[in-house]
């Protein structure tokens, strides 16, 4: 597993673990970002943009390292 913030634009990954404050983890799960989901990095950086299912999520950099992913083919 590697931190989400290590992925580049266009890369796909599967979420392996989401850690942090329980309320934040629960909120991400409500938006579809949970263990086992697939995502695509649309824009990496301090405010990364992700495609999760039919949703786009924007996360600040300090949260990207709390989401561990495994790269997968598109």
C-alpha positions in Angstrom: 0.0 0.0 0.0 1.1 3.6 -0.7 -0.3 7.0 0.2 -2.8 8.4 -2.2 -0.7 11.6 -2.6 2.0 9.5 -4.4 -0.3 8.9 -7.4 -0.2 10.9 -10.6 -2.9 12.3 -12.8 -4.8 9.6 -14.7 -3.7 6.8 -12.4 -6.3 4.3 -10.9 -6.1 2.7 -7.5 -8.1 0.7 -5.0 -8.4 2.0 -1.5 -6.8 -0.3 1.0 -7.2 1.8 4.2 -8.6 5.1 5.4 -7.3 6.3 8.7 -7.7 9.5 10.8 -10.3 11.1 12.9 -13.4 8.9 13.0 -15.8 11.6 11.9 -13.7 12.4 8.9 -13.4 8.7 7.9 -17.1 8.3 8.3 -17.8 11.3 6.1 -15.5 10.0 3.3 -17.3 6.6 3.5 -20.6 8.4 3.0 -19.2 10.0 -0.1 -18.0 6.6 -1.4 -14.3 6.8 -0.5 -13.9 3.6 1.6 -11.8 0.5 1.7 -12.2 -1.5 -1.5 -13.5 1.3 -3.7 -11.7 2.2 -7.0 -10.7 5.8 -7.7 -8.9 7.8 -10.4 -6.7 10.8 -9.7 -7.9 13.6 -11.9 -5.5 16.3 -10.4 -2.8 15.5 -7.9 -1.4 18.2 -5.6 -2.3 20.3 -2.5 -6.0 20.0 -3.4 -6.3 16.8 -5.3 -9.3 16.0 -7.4 -10.5 12.4 -7.4 -13.1 10.5 -9.4 -15.0 8.0 -7.2 -17.8 6.2 -8.9 -19.9 9.0 -10.5 -18.6 11.6 -8.0 -15.7 14.0 -8.0 -14.1 14.7 -4.6 -11.6 17.4 -3.8 -9.3 16.7 -0.8 -6.6 18.9 0.8 -3.1 17.5 0.9 -3.0 16.8 4.6 -5.6 14.1 4.1 -4.1 12.4 1.1 -1.4 10.6 3.2 -4.1 9.1 5.5 -5.6 7.2 2.5 -3.6 4.2 1.5 -4.1 2.7 -1.9 -2.8 0.0 -4.3 -2.4 1.0 -7.9 -4.6 -0.9 -10.4 -4.8 -0.9 -14.2 -7.4 1.4 -15.7 
